[in-house]
Amino acid sequence: MAKVLGAILTIVGGLAFLGVFFMYLNSSAVLPYNPADGMQGILDVGLALPFILFGLILLAGILMLKFSSEPEVK
């Protein structure tokens, strides 16, 4: 069951992390929407917490897949 949970966490964390990454690339941290304000950081655009959260979910899923063991059924 741990492998299934690890796979689910890996898929959900990976897709969510990818979505947040694309949101970051489309934010004012990268694109100059208002040149008078200048470029903003990741904290200013509000994506620091989702990056950390979804990165930890992805990491937890990968670690569960790597280190969990399923009992052998005979």
C-alpha positions in Angstrom: 0.0 0.0 0.0 2.9 2.3 0.6 4.1 2.0 -3.0 0.6 3.0 -4.2 0.5 6.0 -1.9 4.1 6.9 -3.0 3.0 6.7 -6.7 0.0 8.9 -6.1 2.0 11.5 -4.2 4.7 11.5 -6.9 2.1 12.0 -9.7 0.1 14.7 -7.8 3.2 16.4 -6.5 4.9 16.4 -9.9 1.9 17.7 -11.8 1.2 20.4 -9.2 4.9 21.4 -9.0 4.9 21.6 -12.8 1.8 23.8 -12.8 3.3 26.1 -10.2 6.5 26.3 -12.2 4.6 27.4 -15.3 2.7 30.0 -13.2 6.0 31.3 -12.0 7.3 31.6 -15.5 4.1 33.6 -16.4 4.3 35.9 -13.4 5.8 39.3 -13.0 8.9 37.6 -11.5 10.0 36.7 -15.1 7.9 38.9 -17.4 7.9 42.7 -17.1 4.2 43.4 -16.9 4.7 46.8 -15.2 8.3 48.1 -16.0 7.9 50.9 -13.4 7.8 48.4 -10.6 10.7 46.3 -11.8 11.0 42.6 -11.5 9.5 41.0 -8.5 10.9 38.0 -6.5 9.2 34.7 -5.9 8.0 35.9 -2.5 6.4 39.0 -4.1 4.4 37.0 -6.6 3.1 34.7 -3.9 4.5 31.4 -5.2 7.1 30.5 -2.5 4.7 28.5 -0.3 3.2 26.4 -3.2 6.8 25.7 -4.5 7.8 24.4 -1.1 4.6 22.5 -0.4 4.4 20.7 -3.8 8.2 20.1 -3.8 7.8 18.4 -0.4 4.9 16.3 -1.6 6.9 15.3 -4.7 9.9 14.5 -2.5 7.8 12.4 -0.1 6.3 10.4 -3.0 9.7 9.7 -4.4 11.1 8.7 -1.1 8.2 6.4 -0.4 8.6 4.7 -3.8 12.3 4.2 -3.2 12.4 3.0 0.4 9.1 1.3 1.0 8.9 -2.5 0.7 5.9 -4.6 0.0 5.5 -8.0 1.6 6.0 -11.0 -0.7 2.8 -12.9 -1.3 3.2 -16.7 -1.8 
